[in-house]
Amino acid sequence: MLLLLAWGYFLSRDNGEILLFRSKWIDSNRRPAFNLAMAKPTGTIRAPATRQIRPPPLSKHLREFASRPDAWVVLARNMIPVIGIYAFGWSAAVSVFNYWFDGLTALAAIVAALVPRALRETQTRADHATLAGNIARGVFVWLLLVGIVGLPYWIVLIPLHDLLLGNELWRQLKESQMLWFTFGSLAASHFWKAFRIGYDTMPDKELKQRARWDIYLLLLRAVAMFIMAAHGLYFILVPLMALLLTYLEIWPDRAIGAVFGDPSRLWEYDPPGSATSNRRLP
């Protein structure tokens, strides 16, 4: 009888401890129920930097354009090739080639200004690179990046093959030394401007913002040329390019925001797994 009472005592004690442990475990793992009266976080959630920003309506663009004297100057400068073609018989092939060559050389100049810094930051003491070796590597990397980053400009040659690679353009280039001087001066001015900006000495954040801003605008020009040529708009390609360049010069932030996202936060975007995604900015 005493054995039965003792067994019953220990059994009830163990069950009580088990029930108490089970109750505490449930309380510790139970999620609080959502209540509308609960306090909400005071901070606002920022939109992703890559979210596209819709441009304002056309009426607002027209009002801003009419109120800005410098906008009229930009439009008049970009309309010079249009007036030359339709009023004075200028070559449409040379004008289109000028748009293509101007964008490609500007892009190549920016890449050339970025290559020295890229080689310096990726080079280690164990490499023992000489001056000649650095120059050779720099030229190779520059050509490779121009081929990759400038891919939209190379693709434009497909629909504009007859216009940009035709006999008329090359005949005028062979006969006119002034055209060679003009295009050479244009390329030299782009390289001088790119190295003068100071990409090599900018902080990482400022470098990303400025380089992406300049490169994105040049890529938009190439993509627009391809779309126009692919839809057979050869006869009005020069007027459309004049209007496009005017828009990119007056409202570059709106053009970038409509395609790439917030133009003031271009430096924030880093593809996952990239070399700069895990690097801490100064």
Buried (B, 14 or more C-beta within 10 A) or exposed (E): EEEEEEEEEEEEEEEEEEEEEEEEEEEEEEEEEEEEEEEEEEEEEEEEBEEEBEBEEEEEBEEEBEEEEEBEEBBEEBBEBBEBBEEEEBBBBBBBBBBBBBBBBBBBBBBBBBBBBBBEEEEEEEEEBEEEEBEEBBEEBBEEBBEEBBEBBEBBBEBBEEBBEEEEBEEBBEEEEEBEEBBEEBBEBBBEBBBEBEBBEBEBEBBBBBBBBBBBBBBBBBBBBBEBBEEEBBEEBBBBBBBBBBBBBBBBEBBBBBBBBBBEBBBBBEEEEEEEEEEEEE
